[in-house]
Amino acid sequence: MSTGHKGQGAKRRDYIAREKSFSGEKIKQELVATEDFNLPSWAKNGREFFEAADKFERRNGVVFRQLIIALPCELSHEENIKIARNIVQKIVGNTKAGTWAIHSKPAFTTNKENIHMHLMYSDRIQNPNLKEKPKELYFIRYNAKHPNEGGCLKDNSLQVGRRKNPVMNNIRNQIAEAINEGYKCAGLDIRVSGKTLEA
């Protein structure tokens, strides 16, 4: 897991979606699939969403979180796309906006495929009980006394660098669960674990 700050969001989204300066023929071939999710109505795509985050998020604010997740090379691209959507649902749910993409290229150490998922999303939580916030308000500081006047509340449960964060352990387990569900649907007995190598 990593984080990106003001000015880095749109470029990172271009990279994972293989767009703009990352759309050359060779690098574009690595893209298996990409989707934007949970976007507010003012953003026609993930790039527009992260452009707004780059512009309106506070100076030192986190604009996005990114997870890079290895996917099963034993499964087809279609099966891994289902796993990717399952991972998004388990980890992000329906209230945070972002983009995911699957990349595939030859692995350096084996003859197998290095297939992996990039999941980037905003920590800003869209409250379905409030009127949708325009981009000028969406990324400003949350106002607990007057929620309609401030920005979207930020989920601060994840802090990169905290080694024993139970939320991170839960994310690892959810990823393993989604991958194992994919293996099971494919009729394979392979299973992965979200536990540490030491455990």
C-alpha positions in Angstrom: 0.0 0.0 0.0 1.1 3.5 -0.8 -0.3 7.0 -0.8 -0.2 9.9 -3.2 -0.4 13.6 -2.4 -1.7 16.8 -4.1 -0.6 16.9 -7.7 0.0 13.2 -8.1 -3.6 11.8 -8.5 -4.4 12.4 -12.2 -0.9 11.2 -13.3 -1.1 8.0 -11.3 -4.6 7.3 -12.7 -3.2 7.8 -16.2 -0.5 5.3 -15.4 -2.7 2.5 -14.1 -5.3 3.1 -16.9 -2.6 3.4 -19.5 -3.8 6.7 -20.8 -2.2 10.1 -21.9 1.6 9.8 -21.6 1.3 6.1 -20.7 -0.6 5.0 -23.8 2.3 4.0 -26.0 1.8 0.8 -27.9 4.2 -1.4 -25.8 2.9 -0.3 -22.4 -0.7 -0.3 -23.5 -0.4 -4.0 -24.3 0.0 -4.7 -20.5 -3.5 -3.4 -19.8 -6.0 -6.2 -19.3 -8.9 -4.1 -18.0 -9.7 -0.9 -16.1 -12.8 0.5 -14.5 -13.7 3.7 -12.5 -16.1 3.2 -9.6 -18.4 5.2 -7.3 -17.7 8.5 -9.1 -19.8 11.6 -8.2 -21.9 12.9 -11.0 -19.5 15.8 -11.7 -16.7 13.4 -12.7 -17.2 11.8 -16.1 -14.2 9.5 -15.5 -11.5 8.7 -12.9 -9.1 11.2 -14.4 -11.5 14.1 -14.0 -12.1 13.0 -10.4 -8.4 12.9 -9.5 -7.7 16.1 -11.3 -10.3 17.7 -9.0 -8.6 16.0 -6.0 -5.2 17.4 -7.1 -6.7 20.9 -7.3 -9.0 21.1 -4.2 -7.4 18.7 -1.7 -5.4 20.6 1.1 -1.8 21.2 0.4 -0.3 18.2 2.3 -3.4 16.0 2.0 -3.5 12.4 0.8 -5.2 12.4 -2.6 -5.3 8.6 -3.0 -4.4 5.3 -1.6 -3.0 2.6 -3.9 -2.9 -1.1 -3.4 -0.9 -3.4 -5.8 -2.3 -6.9 -5.6 -0.9 -10.0 -7.2 -3.6 -12.0 -9.0 -3.7 -15.7 -9.8 -1.7 -16.6 -13.0 -3.6 -19.9 -13.1 -6.9 -18.1 -13.9 -8.1 -16.5 -17.1 -8.2 -12.7 -17.5 -12.0 -12.9 -17.3 -11.8 -14.7 -14.0 -9.3 -12.2 -12.6 -11.6 -9.3 -13.7 -14.3 -10.9 -11.5 -11.8 -11.2 -8.6 -10.8 -7.5 -9.1 -14.4 -6.4 -8.9 -14.9 -8.5 -5.8 -11.8 -7.0 -4.1 -13.1 -3.5 -4.8 -16.5 -4.3 -3.3 -14.9 -5.9 -0.2 -12.3 -3.2 0.5 -13.8 0.0 -0.8 -17.5 -0.7 -1.0 -20.0 1.9 -2.4 -18.9 5.1 -0.8 -15.4 5.9 -2.0 -14.4 6.8 -5.6 -11.5 5.5 -7.5 -10.1 3.4 -10.4 -8.8 -0.1 -10.7 -6.7 -1.7 -13.4 -5.2 -5.1 -14.2 -1.8 -5.3 -15.8 -0.1 -8.4 -17.2 3.4 -8.9 -18.4 5.9 -11.7 -18.5 7.4 -12.5 -15.0 11.1 -11.9 -14.6 11.9 -15.0 -12.6 9.6 -17.7 -14.1 7.9 -18.5 -17.4 4.6 -17.5 -15.8 2.6 -14.3 -16.2 3.0 -11.4 -13.8 -0.7 -10.4 -13.5 -1.5 -7.8 -10.9 -4.1 -5.3 -9.9 -3.7 -1.6 -9.1 -6.5 -0.3 -6.9 -6.4 3.5 -6.3 -9.1 5.3 -4.4 -9.9 8.4 -2.4 -10.3 8.2 1.4 -13.2 10.7 1.1 -16.5 9.0 2.1 -19.6 10.0 0.1 -22.5 10.1 2.6 -25.7 8.9 0.8 -27.8 10.7 3.3 -26.4 14.1 2.2 -26.8 16.0 -1.0 -23.9 15.3 -3.4 -21.1 17.8 -2.9 -19.7 19.7 -5.9 -16.0 19.2 -6.6 -15.1 22.6 -5.0 -16.5 21.3 -1.6 -15.9 17.6 -1.9 -12.2 17.7 -0.9 -12.2 20.5 1.7 -12.1 19.8 5.5 -15.1 18.0 6.9 -17.4 20.1 9.1 -18.8 17.8 11.9 -21.3 20.4 13.2 -22.6 21.3 9.7 -21.9 18.3 7.4 -23.6 20.0 4.4 -21.2 22.9 4.6 -17.8 21.0 4.7 -16.2 18.4 2.5 -16.6 14.7 2.6 -15.4 12.9 5.8 -12.1 11.2 5.4 -11.5 7.6 6.4 -8.4 7.8 8.6 -8.4 4.2 9.7 -5.4 3.4 7.5 -2.0 4.9 8.2 0.9 3.7 6.1 3.8 2.9 8.4 1.8 1.5 11.3 3.0 -2.1 11.3 0.2 -3.7 13.3 -2.8 -1.9 12.0 -5.8 -4.3 12.3 -7.5 -2.6 9.3 -4.5 -3.6 7.1 -4.7 -7.1 8.4 -8.4 -7.1 7.5 -7.7 -5.9 4.0 -5.1 -8.7 3.5 -7.7 -11.2 4.6 -10.4 -9.7 2.3 -8.0 -9.9 -0.7 -7.2 -13.6 0.1 -10.9 -14.3 0.5 -11.7 -12.8 -2.9 -8.8 -14.7 -4.6 -9.8 -18.0 -2.9 -13.4 -17.5 -4.1 -12.1 -17.1 -7.6 -10.0 -20.3 -7.3 -13.1 -22.2 -5.9 -15.3 -21.0 -8.8 -12.7 -22.2 -11.2 -12.7 -25.7 -9.5 -9.0 -25.4 -8.3 -7.9 -26.6 -4.9 -5.2 -23.8 -4.6 -5.7 -21.3 -1.7 -3.8 -18.3 -0.5 -3.5 -16.7 2.9 -3.6 -13.1 4.1 -1.4 -13.9 7.1 2.2 -12.7 7.3 5.0 -15.0 6.0 6.2 -15.3 9.6 2.7 -16.5 10.7 
